Amino acid sequence: MKRIFGNAVVLAGEELEPTRGYVVVEDGRIAEVGTGNPGRSYTDLKRGIICPSFTNAHTHVGDACGRDAGAYRSISERVGRGGVKFELLKNERRVKEGICSALEEMLSSGTICFADFREGGMRGAEILNSTAEAWPVHPVVLGRPDGDNPEEVLERCDGFGISSAADYQEEELLRLRRLAERMGKLFAVHCAEVRDDTPEVLRLRPDFVVHLTSATEKSIAEVVRRRVPVVLCPRANGSFAVGLPRVKEILEGTLVALGTDNVMANSLNMLREMEFTFKLARGMSRDYRLDAVEILKAATLNGRKILKLKSNAIEDGNPASFLIFRNNKYIYDPILGIVHRFRACDIKGMVEGDTLLGGKGIV
């Protein structure tokens, strides 16, 4: 099957370079990215914007059945061991229903791929995997042993997603790290969300860390020196009242992706995440030169790099996984438009492989 999308602004390549032209999709891959008129029959996007689909690099979709539960309690009371979330997770039917609602929310706002820190051992992983099978999404499941055999858990997951180094003995964490390495799986850790435990986490040689909300300048410098990728979740950090990360310093020092974190505390909308992060970084740094393209990369291409997935940059040979935004003739900069102006309703459609999802307004 071949589809040609023309008369568009294409955010092309790894640098998301705005280009007026067209994209040809054939057999689920991008066969051609060209400038000008494709010179053959095509779907006219009326100067809409073609952008790589979003990758939400950190979620807890199992908690979607308890949105805003315990909103005025501390983070430990809400999501710590024995907290509100673990009471909610006991109702498996509600958990599955919540996951379905989370997947629907992600798709409606342009997210196809997401990484989930999944509790509940083997059963927790099975619930997410089986539920997601019915949806056109790609979950990267990062599980936890939670009393099960770690090797059997890892066989059902894409890696381990560790809640906190403080929840385990160091030797146990080192065993899990070695197991993930031996099986070729990811090993990721929540880091410096409430207190600065960066030195303990870095001893585990994680593939990436999440948050760095409470990391000191010294800790951030060490993360940068070791070139450890980071997933930032500023809106969730604010919602949990645990502070805000130093976005600009981290963004300039290492590979950064964005995530929306726990659905109890935050929506899964990556458009909102980008806007908040962009303005937070500029406001805290007072640097008006901070470029929105770096935020858009963090919401699209960088997550796949961190998760060791094939790139969905819009260039020849890559898998077709992109969004089509409607044209807005008053917007001067298409990247800024996506980062801090567009809403989910501005997405006219999504292309995933050979499938056109949504497609409202596309003729």
Order of alpha helices (4+ residues) and beta strands (2+ residues): beta-beta-beta-beta-beta-alpha-alpha-alpha-beta-alpha-beta-alpha-beta-alpha-beta-alpha-beta-alpha-beta-alpha-alpha-beta-beta-alpha-alpha-alpha-beta-alpha-beta-beta
